[in-house]
């Protein structure tokens, strides 16, 4: 029984790593290097040339 549980945990870890590798290799949109899915907004980057963070009131 213990070997079955360890085998399932191992297979789940392999599936997770495979899924992360698939996402990083075949991602269609450009983003940051963290792989979180965010992307640099070119409008904000070009409008904010002063280097300051935008302030929302």
C-alpha positions as CSV (number, residue, x, y, z in Angstrom):
1,X,0.0,0.0,0.0
2,X,2.8,2.4,0.9
3,X,4.5,1.8,-2.5
4,X,1.3,2.6,-4.3
5,X,1.0,5.9,-2.5
6,X,4.6,6.8,-3.2
7,X,4.1,5.8,-6.8
8,X,1.1,8.1,-7.1
9,X,2.9,11.0,-5.6
10,X,5.8,10.4,-8.0
11,X,3.5,10.3,-11.0
12,X,1.8,13.5,-9.9
13,X,5.1,15.2,-9.5
14,X,6.2,14.1,-13.0
15,X,2.9,15.3,-14.5
16,X,3.3,18.7,-12.8
17,X,6.8,19.1,-14.1
18,X,5.7,18.0,-17.6
19,X,2.9,20.5,-17.5
20,X,5.2,23.3,-16.5
21,X,7.7,22.4,-19.2
22,X,4.9,22.3,-21.8
23,X,3.7,25.7,-20.7
24,X,7.1,27.3,-20.8
25,X,8.1,25.7,-24.2
26,X,4.9,26.3,-26.1
27,X,3.7,29.6,-24.7
28,X,2.3,31.9,-27.4
29,X,2.4,35.2,-25.6
30,X,5.5,37.0,-24.4
31,X,5.8,37.8,-20.7
32,X,8.1,37.9,-17.9
33,X,10.6,35.2,-17.2
34,X,8.8,33.9,-14.1
35,X,6.2,32.1,-16.2
36,X,3.3,33.5,-14.3
37,X,1.4,34.6,-17.4
38,X,1.8,38.3,-17.0
39,X,3.1,40.4,-19.8
40,X,4.8,43.8,-20.0
41,X,2.3,46.4,-21.0
42,X,3.9,48.4,-23.8
43,X,1.4,51.3,-23.4
44,X,2.4,51.7,-19.7
45,X,6.1,51.2,-20.3
46,X,6.2,53.8,-23.1
47,X,4.0,56.3,-21.3
48,X,6.0,56.0,-18.0
49,X,9.4,57.0,-19.2
50,X,10.1,58.9,-15.9
51,X,10.6,55.5,-14.1
52,X,8.1,56.3,-11.4
53,X,5.3,54.0,-10.5
54,X,1.8,55.1,-11.5
55,X,-0.4,56.4,-8.7
56,X,-4.0,55.5,-8.6
57,X,-6.3,57.7,-6.5
